[in-house]
Amino acid sequence: MKISRQQLRKIIAEATKKADSFKKVKGGKSKAIKNAKYGDPKKRKDLKEFLEDKFGKVKYCKTCAAYDITDSAKKAGVTEDVKTPSFAFCHAFGFSCKGTNSCTGYTTGGPKR
């Protein structure tokens, strides 16, 4: 199952309406791995090629619109380091994702501050 950019934006918009809601989706990370090739582009050749074809270079979660590093996310404990958060809440798939990873659901315009 592939998610279109428009569908992902809709998911993100709905999720950000509930800014204080950080409900983890059961199996969110495994769904992101399976359906959106979530992982480290340095280790996943298929993901790296997809991102380079689509954007001309590799894009990382830390610059994705679904990557949430707001104060609410920090209070919820989804970030490790407040100044340079390496983990944040992914509203697209409902789990704490790593900033140096990426997926095919990447959407420009982030992170959410």
C-alpha positions as CSV (number, residue, x, y, z in Angstrom):
1,M,0.0,0.0,0.0
2,K,1.4,3.3,-1.0
3,I,0.3,6.6,0.4
4,S,0.0,9.6,-1.9
5,R,1.4,12.9,-1.0
6,Q,-2.1,14.4,-0.8
7,Q,-3.2,11.6,1.6
8,L,-0.1,12.1,3.7
9,R,-0.8,15.8,4.0
10,K,-4.4,15.1,5.0
11,I,-3.2,12.7,7.7
12,I,-0.7,15.3,9.0
13,A,-3.3,18.0,9.0
14,E,-5.7,15.9,11.0
15,A,-3.0,14.9,13.4
16,T,-1.7,18.4,14.0
17,K,-5.2,19.5,14.9
18,K,-4.7,17.3,18.0
19,A,-1.3,18.9,18.8
20,D,-1.3,17.6,22.4
21,S,-2.2,14.1,21.3
22,F,0.7,11.8,20.9
23,K,-1.0,8.4,20.7
24,K,1.3,5.8,19.3
25,V,-0.3,3.7,16.6
26,K,0.0,0.0,17.2
27,G,2.5,-1.2,14.7
28,G,3.1,2.3,13.4
29,K,6.8,1.8,13.0
30,S,6.5,-1.6,11.4
31,K,3.9,-0.3,9.0
32,A,6.3,2.6,8.1
33,I,9.1,0.1,7.5
34,K,6.9,-2.2,5.4
35,N,4.9,0.3,3.4
36,A,7.0,3.4,3.3
37,K,10.5,1.9,3.5
38,Y,11.3,3.7,6.7
39,G,14.9,3.4,7.7
40,D,18.4,4.7,7.3
41,P,18.9,5.7,3.6
42,K,22.6,4.9,4.1
43,K,21.6,1.3,4.8
44,R,18.6,1.0,2.5
45,K,19.6,1.3,-1.1
46,D,16.0,1.2,-2.4
47,L,15.0,4.1,-0.1
48,K,18.1,6.2,-1.1
49,E,17.3,5.7,-4.8
50,F,13.7,6.6,-4.3
51,L,14.5,9.9,-2.4
52,E,17.2,10.8,-5.0
53,D,14.8,10.2,-7.9
54,K,12.0,12.2,-6.2
55,F,13.9,15.1,-4.7
56,G,17.3,15.0,-6.3
57,K,19.0,14.3,-3.0
58,V,18.3,12.3,0.2
59,K,15.8,13.9,2.5
60,Y,15.7,13.1,6.2
61,C,12.9,12.9,8.8
62,K,14.3,15.9,10.6
63,T,13.2,18.1,7.8
64,C,9.8,16.4,7.2
65,A,6.5,18.1,7.9
66,A,5.3,15.2,10.0
67,Y,8.4,15.4,12.3
68,D,7.1,17.1,15.5
69,I,9.6,18.7,17.8
70,T,7.1,21.0,19.6
71,D,7.2,21.7,23.3
72,S,4.3,19.3,23.6
73,A,6.3,16.5,22.0
74,K,9.2,17.3,24.3
75,K,6.9,17.1,27.3
76,A,5.6,13.8,26.1
77,G,9.1,12.5,26.1
78,V,9.5,11.7,22.4
79,T,12.8,13.7,22.0
80,E,16.2,12.8,23.5
81,D,17.9,16.2,23.2
82,V,16.0,19.5,23.4
83,K,18.5,21.6,21.4
84,T,19.1,19.1,18.6
85,P,16.3,16.5,18.8
86,S,17.4,13.2,17.3
87,F,13.9,11.7,17.9
88,A,10.5,13.3,17.4
89,F,7.0,12.2,17.0
90,C,6.0,11.2,13.4
91,H,2.3,12.2,13.0
92,A,2.1,10.3,9.6
93,F,2.7,6.9,11.2
94,G,2.3,7.5,14.9
95,F,5.6,6.6,16.4
96,S,8.9,8.3,17.6
97,C,11.1,8.4,14.5
98,K,14.8,9.1,14.3
99,G,15.8,12.3,12.6
100,T,18.6,10.7,10.5
101,N,16.1,8.2,9.0
102,S,13.6,8.8,6.2
103,C,10.8,7.1,4.3
104,T,8.8,7.3,1.1
105,G,6.1,9.3,2.9
106,Y,8.5,12.3,3.3
107,T,6.8,15.6,2.9
108,T,8.7,18.9,2.7
109,G,8.0,21.8,5.1
110,G,9.2,20.6,8.4
111,P,9.9,20.0,11.2
112,K,6.8,21.1,13.1
113,R,8.1,23.5,15.8
